[in-house]
Amino acid sequence: MNNLLRIFTFTLLPIFLIACGGSNSDSNDIAGVDGIRENIITSNMSGGFPWNGSSSTRTALKIWSIDVDGLIPVKHKNIPEAIYALNEIEMKTGKILFDRNSIINTPDQEVERGLVFSFGTALGPNGVEANGCGHVGAVGGSVSYPQGWYDADGHIQGPLQVNIDSDQPGGCTNGSNMNKIAVHEVGHALGLGAHFTGFGIGDIYDDNMWNALYNMYRNQPLTDIEGLTIEKAF
Ligand SMILES: [Zn+2]
């Protein structure tokens, strides 16, 4: 492991991953338009992990471009929590986002664009741990995102693996929250990077996450901070 990767792993990953198994309270205030904007900026438009692409996209919006590239291919493997998350996200955003068929028979390692779910492979910042209930990374289970998972046009392409639950001794097997954790992790895969209040801080997620995703997917990729159009939907 080179020094750069070492710094990356030990300073940035814990901030990102530590609350993916977070609490399940419902006590956060729901931000208004200004707060929604701040949450999107914090999570998607400020650089930092997992935004490892060109600096020209650092402060621009990065999302899957359904209009240009098509629906997001997903390989959910009939994992109930995965299907729950896909359904919930499409309902709350009011958009069909996912193509649930086209890569169903494609081997994980051959998926070029899309999301691959994996049950039992979740890791925390220190590897297998009780709070490591879910993470997103490269196909194969890495906690690092692949290079090129989004392009210079701000289009997320993946391929990304969405890991939930752990089948390892000492790992997270918090079944009662696993639906919520699956939603949270797909939120990461849709372009939420850093946690904010109502997304991994305070709650696994609440309406603050829904407001962020709802608005991200009603703006165009590469929109800059001044150009963001925001409405409070929840
Ligand atoms: Zn998280």
Residues whose N, C-alpha, C, O or C-beta is under 5 A from the ligand:
A	BS01	ZN	F16 A19 C20 G200
